[in-house]
Amino acid sequence: MSNDVTSTDGGASTAPPTRRRRALWVAGVAGLTGVVGLAALGGVAARDDKPKSDQVSDAQPSTNRQNVSDAGGADEGGAKEADAQDDEWSGDDWSGFDDRSGKDDKRQDDKRDAKDRTKQVPCDTDKLIQEITFANSRDGGVLELAKGCTYNLTRNDYEGNGLPVITERITLKGEHTTIGRDATADYFRILNVGPGGHLTLKGLSIRGGQTLQSSMTADPATVWAPYSAQVRSTVAGPAAKPAATTAAKPIAAPAAKPVATTAAKPAAKAAAKATAKAAAAKPIAAEAKPAGAGTAVVPLVEQPGFTDGAGVLVQPGGRAEILDSELLYNQSGGNGGGLANFGNARLSKTTVAHNTAFFFGGGIFNAGVLQVDESKVKDNTGIIGGGGIANGAARIFTDDVDGGSVWVYKSEITDNETLGFGGGVLDVGGTTTLHETKVSDNTAVLAGGGVAVADGQLTLKHATVAKNSTAGVGGGVAVAFDSVATIEDTAIKDNTAGFFGAGLFNEDSVTTLRDSEVVGNRAVGPFARGGGIFNTEGGEVTLHRTKVAHNFSTLPPGGIFNSLGGTVTLDDESAVTANRPTNCFNVSDCFA
């Protein structure tokens, strides 16, 4: 039976505000040369992410399972009775989901017989495909999957999806139930939510989705070089030529976006940035524009690439709620190993682990509206940036992808890694809030071991950023180029960096710390300084009731380094003490 149900073409929402493209500057990454490139990439790519028999995730207890492929059926027992109506999250405490038309849905549900909307699906993959197809044609439904069953997908439709594209309001409910791609099957993602579709997953494990890697190669240091003079200077030679120059599909293929017409910076500063950008190396495989092209058509929203979202893809205009579930061992050839969201998505009490993206967002990639609460994002790898979560993407083949809105609440982001920026979390041109969330034990080679933000807005509230590391700058947090960061009631502690700002690195951005602490961080390279905080020329850091203590760096100061032309302001209730070898450089009211 064919899975070819519907196309993924469709709607778009209102246009986000355009913004001037800015270069990304990371000071002090000199010394990170080609070793950051393909050699390191090979090390990460070779990591053993295959599931083992003794590995069971936090959200998925060990249990006896049925196994079934789409070549045949299995035991139909195990499915249990459930309520006819999907229990929904009201979204009262966050705006991401509070626009649902609850009254309209209720009126529609009243017209239907509840029994007709709830279907029990036996442990048979063909039956699952068939029921999703019927639900799409019958205004949605609730599908109860067999308990302990593994629905093993062995084939896909022509657009690279293992299951029919979700175009209606459909709930898939299971108990210790897995939907996965057979290891010997062609590459395809598991689930795709199209425009107008609304998918709810409950009690499921989505495993083993895999999309094709681009035929073009990309080295993290080279990718970031066009945005940073310092990173660019570390690249040993010109960018490697792509393996193939035709038929390769970009991450997202929007036309070039217009440059903003208003200047927020002084003319001299803008001229300096323009000069730096002009000197930047050209991005890998940038597409040439037609000679006689007129005004470019600006897309209304960011669009996914063909290889984005190996586990779950949510298209613009689509919605997904992933509850009490798992996204495990998925591998994207583009962005978003576990989940790529270009619409509206929420994850609650869900584990996203052991996923890989060859570009951005090893665990999760976002260019829409995303909420993550009471969940774990761990042991994921994003090769170019955002090992755990990437909100937006830097330019590789064509244009960058603006980040959307991300809110992470009461969650853990741990043990993720990248060769580029943002081991735990990366924001490029978006808005990211981490509230009562722990970001720990993540690794980035270039910058932002825990969190990195560029040309975006970052809020850390009642958060912990601890034990993250980078070979470059910003072991805990890296705030870069025209970003705004607000850090409240947060501990940035025990992070390490090979160069500058083991706790916090602030470059050409505005960062405010309130009622927080920056303690026990270490900048350990031979030229390292600013173990607690490093602020570059043009940057502004303000401390209110904040402690910077017991930090270390190889060269003084161990506490706060403020470059000439930068601004660091301490209020009377802040303290900079017990740092080694000294406390401060170029900071008023701070004793060295």
CORTAVEN-V410796 format. One line per field, one symbol per residue. ss: DSSP state (a for helix, b for strand, c for the rest). phi: phi as a letter, one per 20 degrees, with the letter a starting at -180 (. if undefined). A space follows every 50 residues. Layout:
ss: ???
phi: ???
//
This chain:
ss: cccccccccccccccccccccccccccccccccaaacaaaaaaaaccccc cccccccccccccccbbbbccccccccccccccccccccccccccccccc caaaaaaaaacccaaaabbbbcccaaaaaaaaaaaaacccbbbbbcccbb bbbcccccccbccccbccbbbbbbbbbbbbbccccccbbcbbbccccbbb bbbbbbbccbcccccccccaaaaaacccaaaaaacccccccccccccccc ccccccccccccccccaaaaaaaaaaaaaccccccccccccccccccccc cccccccccccbbbccccbbbbbccbbbccbbccccccbbbccbbbbbcc bbbccbbccbcccbbbccbbbbbccbbbccbbccbcccbbbcbccccccc bcccbbbbbccbbbccbbccbcccbbbbccbbbbbccbbbccbbccbccc bbbbccbbbbbccbbbccbbccbcccbbbbcccbbbbbccbbbccbbccb cccbbbbccbbbbbccbbbccbbcccccbcccbbbccccbbbbbccbbbc cbbccccccbbbccccbbbbccccbbbccbcccbbccccccc
phi: .fefdbeefrgbdfffffbffcfddcfnegoedgffefffgffffegfdf fdfedcffecffbfcecbdfeaebgefofdfbffefedefmfebffcedf efffffffffedfgffedcedffbffffffffffffecmnrddeeffmed eeedbbffdndfcgffdcecdddbbldddbeffefffafeccdegnebdd dcmdddcmfbdffffeebdgfffegfdbfffffeffbfgffffbdcmeef gbdffgefffeddedgffffffffffffeffffflfffeggdfeffeeff cfdfefdfmfecddfgndcbcdclcccclecdfcdmfebdddccbcdclc ddbmdccfdcmgecdcccccccclccdbldcdfeamgecddnbffceccf dffddccdclcccclebbeddmfeccccmccccdclcddbleccfeamge cccclbcccdcldccbmebbfdcmgecddclmeccccclcddblecbecc mfecdcclcdccdclcbccmecddffdfbmgeccdegnecccddlcdcbl ecbfdfeeecddffnecccdefeeccblecfcebclcfmcef
//
